[in-house]
């Protein structure tokens, strides 16, 4: 079990890096760029075997941010390739992330139906 302070430290550092990138580059890098960068970076680091040690150190602090989603997609694809061959490269990531994607869609829909945004 990962100590709680390590999850906060790793998660906080990941958020700090994204915030610094946005603040130091002003308008040239948007939150959308950060989103894509974190998912792609997490996937790349996971494929190279460098993200799993971060998960072991930081636990949820490394798996909950967007880079953890990229890691999940990559690990799901790698596992599915071992089981299904090349077809697993296309389906494995989505299968691994299906529960999280479904929860995001359902809770997003419920929030849209239950609450009236101002503005």
N, C-alpha and C positions, 0 to 999 in steps of 0.2 A: 504494500500500500504506500502510495506517495504522500509525503507530508503535505498538509494543506498549504503551508507557506510556499512550498516549491511550485504548486499549481498557480498560486497568485503571482509569484515572481516570473515564471515563464510566460503565463498569459499576459501579464502586465508589460513585459518586455516586447512581446509581439505587437501589442497595441501601441506601445511607445514608438516602435520603429515605424509603423504606419503613419502615426500622427506627425512624427518628425519629417518623414518624406513629404507629406502634404504641406506642412508649414514651411519647410525650407525651399520647396519648389514653387510656392505660391499657386497660381492657377494652372500651371502646365501639367500637373499630375492631379487628377480628380479622384474622388473616392471610388469611382468605377475602375480606374486604373489600379488602385490599391487592391480592390476586390479580386480582379483578374490576376494580378501579380501574386497575391497570397495563395490563391488556389493553385495556380501554375507552379509557384515555388514549392509549395507543399508536395505536389505531385512529383516534381523533379527530384527533390530531396528524398522523398520516399522511394522512388525508383532506384536511386543511387545507394539506398540503405542508410542514409544519414538522418532521416526523420525519426526512425524508431528509437534511437538512443534519447532523443529529445522527449519523446512520449514517456519513456521509462523514468526520466528525471522529473518531468513536469506533469505527468498524468493528464487530467482534464484541462490544465492550462495550455497543453499542446494539442489536444484533440478537439476542443470546442471551437477555437478560432477557425477562420476560413482556411488556413494552411492545413488544419486537421482534416477538413473536407477533401482537399486535394490528396492528402495521405490516404484517406479512406477509399477514394476512387481508385487510386493506384494499387493499393493492396488487394482490393476486390478484383480488379482486372488480372493481377498476377496470379491470384489463387484460382480464378476461373480459367485462365489459360492452362494451368496445370491439369485441371479437371476436364475441360471441354475442348482444348486446343485453341486454334486461332479465333474461333467464334467467341470464346470467353473474353477476349480482349475488348470486344464491343459491348458485351452484356454484363460482365462482372462488376464493373464500377457502379453501374446503376442498381444492380441487385444488392450490392453491399450497402448502398446509401438509401435504399427504398424506404425504410422506416422513417428516417429523418426527413426525406423529401415529402413523404405523405403527411407527416406531422406539420411541416411548414405550410403546406397547401391548406390543410384543414383548419389550423389555427389562424392563418391569414384570412381565410374565408369567414370564419366566425367573428373575427375582429371587425371585418368590413361590414358584416350584417348587424352586429350588436352595437357598434359605436358610430356616432355621426361626427365626422371630422369637421373642424372649424377652419375656415379659410377660404 
